[in-house]
Amino acid sequence: MINDKLLNPKSVVVVGGYDDVAKPGGKVLKNLLDSNFEGDLYVVNPKLDEVQGIKSYRSVEELPQVDCAILAIAAKFCLQTVEVLTGNKETGGIIILSAGFSEENEEGAELERKIVEVIDNAGASLIGPNCVGLLNQTYAGIFTTPIPSLDSQGVDFISGSGATAVFIMESAVPKGLRFSSVYSVGNSAQIGVEQILKYLDETYVHGESAPVKLLYIENIDHPQMLYKHASSLIRKGAKIAAIKSGGCEAGSRAASSHTGALASPDVAVEALFRKAGIVRCNGRDELATVASIFMHPVPKGKNVAIITHAGGPAVMLTDSLSNGGLEIPHIEGPKAEALLEKLFPGSSVANPIDFLATGTAEQLGHIIDACENDFDEIDAMAVIFGSPGLFPVYDVYDLLDEKMKSCKKPIYPILPSVINVKDEIEHFIKKGRINFPDEVTFGDALSKVVATEAPQKEEIILPKIDTLAVREVIDSAENGYLNPDSVFKLLDAAGIDRAFERVVENVDDALAFANEFGYPLVMKVVGPVHKSDVGGVVLNVTNEETVRKEFDRLMQIKDTYAVLMGEMLSGT
């Protein structure tokens, strides 16, 4: 479905190209020119002979053969245009920027279906409609800005919303995050998030392909496809973070009103992401921050050293990391004392390591070296270094860059002074580095990354089920209810682990169970269906006296004919 004429065209036409760059057809043409597309570039405009210095054809019928077409024309003209392009011009890639399709009304949805039918019959690929386009290292087929720095080792980003794609890039670009490609799928009439993820999985080569995939999803149409290819990518070494919006009723209405998407049940989404190993994010800045963390080495554990010259941000970062399940281990001993001697009086190395507002680049180097080589309990470093604007800090950020090259433990630079040392941060980012301007956003994101488990194993070994025993139990259920012994047989036949339990009819058997399995125990009535409602459940039984007393009490409850004794287990 996704072909080379869409992704790597040797020729592109903008149908509806303009000189006016305030219009989508004008801006996408300008982006193509500014990005130095190396292939042949054409324009169709029925009123002009030249647009932005490019020869303009008056109709698509006049065009030469062209690989990819970007349509920025009214929806009602798109079907005929696509028919000519795919039928006569061997066009294999179609990007429809135009709105007015399934997101608007049934008439638009029918038009969209007809366009997809034509494209499918031609074996062509469609992005959109109702999208901002496609951006990759071959061409900038997108009518928005910013146009981020493109790098094969950056991020592949797929979004169901064009505006959200723009806003996420606006959050990511100032941090220094680089992109490999951006797909705005709009209405996903033919190709949606899942199909692109499938393509990225099937073409993925670790070390060569973009290592990070970001998703903004409003509807999951193909959950099995999403799970299969997301988990496959992660097993191959890629990392994936995603926003799935429209989880509540009001959010579902909002999603359907602007893309025609119907939201998937949120509990199912949560389970799917967890099973696949996808880091789920709740907002644009968090998504960009998680992606930025992905671009650093993976911590081997949960112990973080906070290195700072400012007390407040270190306290807030400590709270964030601790609340997220990470550790800020206390640092002490002879090596800690040796480090302290290299710092100004009043500094602290207990962790957070505070080397004061007057701390120097040289001192920062000593601290990082100690965390890397001397403090084995440290798995990662978060370095907070801003400036009150009194003097330049190029030397600090240059040192940080050098240490990030040489250290095996990840170093996360938190550089909050985006105004006072704007030039220094830009200098740092130009070296290929990424900045985390807010310590709490970083801490929350790192906690999510570390807490997200690997995908479920590809080959799941299920227990052997004794189907004959299962059928025997079911057939013996006279009135639809199973007694405890039947439930035990059913679980055992299905190979499901269970707590040790036994039905007893006298106190001696209850005490024998306690002596055999030990305490604490659970005791429940057998007979009443709603056990808790009649006071028929006793937890945390810890001694023989309680067994005797509670057995007598439970047997007095109406309809009770026995007591179920069981291990007291905790967990989920």
Secondary structure, DSSP 8 states (H G I E B T S, - for coil): ---HHHHS-SEEEEET--S-TTSHHHHHHHHHHHTT--SEEEEE-TT-SEETTEEEESSGGG----SEEEE-S-GGGHHHHHHHHHHHS---EEEE----STTT-HHHHHHHHHHHHHHHHHT-EEE-SSS-EEE-SS-EEESSS----EEEEEEEEEES-HHHHHHHHHHHGGGT--EEEEEE-TT-SS--HHHHHHHHHHT--TTTS-SEEEEEES--S-HHHHHHHHHHHHHHT-EEEEEE---SHHHHHHHHHHH------HHHHHHHHHHHT-EEESSHHHHHHHHHHHTS---SSSBEEEEES-HHHHHHHHHHHHHTT-B-----SHHHHHHHTTS-TT-B-SSSEE--TT--HHHHHHHHHHHHHT-TT--EEEEE----SSS--HHHHHHHHHHHHH-SS-EEEE---TTTTHHHHHHHHHTT------HHHHHHHHHHHHHS-----SS-------HHHHHHHHHT-SSS---HHHHHHHHHHTT-----EEEESSHHHHHHHHHHH-SSEEEEEES-SSTGGGT-EEEEE-SHHHHHHHHHHHHTSTT--EEEEEE-----
